[in-house]
């Protein structure tokens, strides 16, 4: 009786063939995903143009417009650059909107204790603020300067002291060559505190002077119907 010939290579299980096909399909799928994620848009459009019958492909031209920086933001940057060379960070604050720049200087630096006499550091800071205001192109943007005085509740005669301090700051800026007609001066006493917690360190910071550079639109020539907006 003849013997059965041994198989040189045993046959593989049927499921392994299906598994190999599945792995090949998965590999193809991921290669397609990668190719689609890194497609060159210009080359793809050029390829499609052949099927659309275009004689010549012209790629799209995209121009990037630089962002428009508000006038008040530029002014605030200039003032911060000048003040940080003179005053410590805790001595002042800047607040910016599209309509004004607010410079807040705390009285620990600005004035001598319980008086309206400016300190040497305050004069240096106000000198830099005055230089920034004088450097502005008022033909494009006109400004009004509002100076507000604020004191804490533990000060005697808060209304009187707040207005005196606001006047002192405004008059000093006027002495540096800024047009007096641009100024508005007001004192609010202790009616507008920043901090209301019962903490001596915080309530002391309610003593401050705030300088607002309020922006006003300039009337265009030949357009008498337009009026400047007041903020």
VOGU-3710 file (C-alpha; in Angstrom, 3 decimals, decimal comma):
1> xxxxxxxxxx> 0,000/0,000/0,000  1,380/3,382/-1,061  2,265/5,813/1,635  0,766/9,286/1,713  3,190/11,952/0,653  3,878/14,391/3,409  3,011/18,013/2,696  6,177/20,082/2,328  4,411/23,280/3,453  1,409/22,840/5,674
11> xxxxxxxxxx> -1,574/24,925/4,629  -2,326/27,984/6,684  -5,616/28,345/8,535  -8,408/29,980/6,581  -8,899/32,768/9,112  -5,302/33,930/8,642  -5,992/34,796/5,005  -8,924/36,953/6,006  -6,867/38,578/8,752  -4,072/39,389/6,274
21> xxxxxxxxxx> -6,583/40,994/3,904  -8,008/43,040/6,789  -4,538/44,320/7,791  -3,800/45,275/4,188  -7,045/47,202/3,951  -6,390/48,962/7,253  -2,888/49,919/6,127  -4,292/51,280/2,869  -6,950/53,192/4,802  -4,411/54,896/7,089
31> xxxxxxxxxx> -2,146/55,732/4,151  -5,104/57,425/2,463  -5,900/59,360/5,627  -2,316/60,562/5,895  -2,211/61,514/2,225  -5,454/63,469/2,521  -4,278/65,284/5,641  -1,090/66,509/3,925  -2,540/67,329/0,529  -1,091/70,303/-1,339
41> xxxxxxxxxx> -4,107/72,472/-2,098  -2,432/74,167/-5,051  -1,489/70,853/-6,681  -4,914/69,388/-5,973  -6,675/72,325/-7,641  -4,283/72,110/-10,580  -5,092/68,409/-10,915  -8,830/69,083/-10,836  -8,490/71,856/-13,429  -7,552/69,282/-16,082
51> xxxxxxxxxx> -10,921/67,617/-15,682  -12,730/70,958/-15,706  -11,269/71,941/-19,062  -9,456/75,034/-17,844  -6,647/76,037/-20,219  -4,426/77,266/-17,446  -4,612/77,070/-13,687  -4,166/80,254/-11,692  -3,703/79,773/-7,948  -5,683/81,917/-5,566
61> xxxxxxxxxx> -3,925/84,961/-4,198  -4,543/85,598/-0,526  -3,495/88,888/1,060  -3,064/89,099/4,801  -4,210/92,422/6,265  -2,390/93,392/9,472  -4,687/93,853/12,486  -5,807/97,388/13,224  -4,408/98,492/16,577  -6,704/100,982/18,339
71> xxxxxxxxxx> -5,307/104,435/18,936  -5,799/104,079/22,689  -3,774/100,853/22,751  -0,794/102,556/21,134  -0,991/105,410/23,627  -1,153/102,998/26,571  1,904/101,111/25,320  3,896/104,329/25,081  2,878/105,423/28,579  3,637/102,012/30,106
81> xxxxxxxxxx> 7,061/101,950/28,478  7,868/105,319/30,039  6,372/104,712/33,500  7,947/101,320/34,087  11,366/102,969/34,002  10,399/105,294/36,877  7,703/103,717/39,049  7,457/100,239/40,605  4,657/98,028/39,230  2,476/98,460/42,339
91> xxxxxxxxxx> 2,504/102,271/42,046  0,312/102,584/38,968  -2,270/100,841/36,819  -3,333/101,259/33,197  -6,763/100,529/31,769  -7,532/100,676/28,052  -10,744/100,721/26,019  -11,424/101,864/22,479  -12,535/105,227/23,879  -10,023/106,110/26,551
101> xxxxxxxxxx> -6,782/105,341/28,331  -6,933/105,494/32,126  -3,733/106,078/34,107  -4,188/105,386/37,809  -1,420/106,499/40,152  -1,693/105,703/43,843  -1,101/108,505/46,331  1,605/106,638/48,267  3,828/107,510/45,330  2,035/110,584/44,023
111> xxxxxxxxxx> 1,691/112,810/47,110  3,265/113,386/50,459  1,230/112,147/53,423  -2,102/113,955/53,951  -1,226/116,744/51,516  -1,421/117,700/47,860  2,331/118,202/47,434  3,767/116,100/44,634  6,689/113,809/45,361  9,827/113,833/43,160
121> xxxxxxxxxx> 8,833/110,425/41,745  5,395/111,787/40,877  6,881/114,718/38,994  9,088/112,386/36,969  6,106/110,196/36,102  3,944/113,174/35,150  6,783/114,520/33,010  6,744/111,295/31,000  2,955/111,351/30,699  3,122/114,938/29,464
131> xxxxxxxxxx> 5,753/114,007/26,865  3,528/111,213/25,579  0,486/113,481/25,294  2,489/116,172/23,497  3,819/113,596/21,025  0,325/112,569/19,887  -0,913/113,556/16,455  -4,020/115,489/17,451  -4,891/116,102/13,806  -6,000/112,476/13,540
141> xxxxxxxxxx> -7,368/112,025/17,047  -8,369/114,749/19,460  -8,373/113,989/23,161  -9,818/115,406/26,344  -8,000/114,935/29,633  -10,134/114,177/32,664  -8,349/114,195/36,020  -10,168/112,651/38,995  -9,109/112,706/42,636  -10,094/109,961/45,088
151> xxxxxxxxxx> -9,295/109,446/48,775  -10,128/106,860/51,419  -12,741/107,256/54,134  -10,176/107,766/56,912  -9,031/111,114/55,468  -10,228/114,390/56,922  -12,155/116,575/54,464  -12,118/113,961/51,686  -13,905/116,146/49,139  -11,532/119,054/49,560
161> xxxxxxxxxx> -8,390/116,927/49,473  -9,513/114,919/46,440  -10,195/118,027/44,345  -6,939/119,670/45,451  -4,944/116,632/44,408  -6,699/116,432/41,042  -6,022/120,133/40,482  -2,371/119,714/41,433  -1,867/116,962/38,849  -3,760/118,856/36,131
171> xxxxxxxxxx> -1,921/122,121/36,752  1,432/120,348/36,673  0,602/118,849/33,263  -0,481/122,283/32,049  2,849/123,724/33,175  4,537/121,160/30,939  2,901/122,658/27,872  -0,399/120,815/27,515  -3,348/122,927/26,375  -5,467/123,864/29,446
181> xxxxxxxxxx> -8,656/123,757/27,350  -8,324/119,958/27,126  -8,763/119,425/30,878  -11,697/118,475/33,063  -11,041/118,283/36,808  -13,188/116,586/39,428  -12,919/115,226/42,960  -15,039/112,393/44,311  -13,851/112,224/47,905  -14,349/108,716/49,291
191> xxxxxxxxxx> -17,490/107,902/47,255  -15,816/105,688/44,632  -13,506/103,248/46,407  -11,786/100,456/44,526  -11,531/98,226/47,602  -14,325/97,923/50,147  -12,800/95,224/52,388  -11,856/96,206/55,907  -8,134/95,907/55,293  -5,836/98,881/55,937
201> xxxxxxxxxx> -3,464/97,934/53,135  -6,270/97,781/50,582  -8,266/100,788/51,756  -5,073/102,851/51,602  -4,944/102,169/47,859  -8,258/103,962/47,469  -6,159/107,138/47,681  -5,382/107,765/44,056  -5,576/110,094/41,077  -6,900/108,857/37,746
211> xxxxxxxxxx> -6,018/110,525/34,456  -8,349/109,706/31,566  -7,247/110,439/28,008  -10,645/110,396/26,319  -10,609/110,070/22,545  -12,841/112,219/20,384  -13,419/111,787/16,648  -12,197/114,744/14,592  -14,691/116,343/12,169  -13,693/115,621/8,590
221> xxxxxxxxxx> -13,129/118,594/6,303  -16,073/119,355/4,070  -18,453/117,316/6,201  -20,246/119,869/8,338  -23,040/117,470/9,217  -20,787/115,187/11,248  -20,169/116,133/14,861  -17,480/114,895/17,197  -18,634/112,376/19,766  -18,062/113,115/23,413
231> x> -17,459/110,223/25,786
//
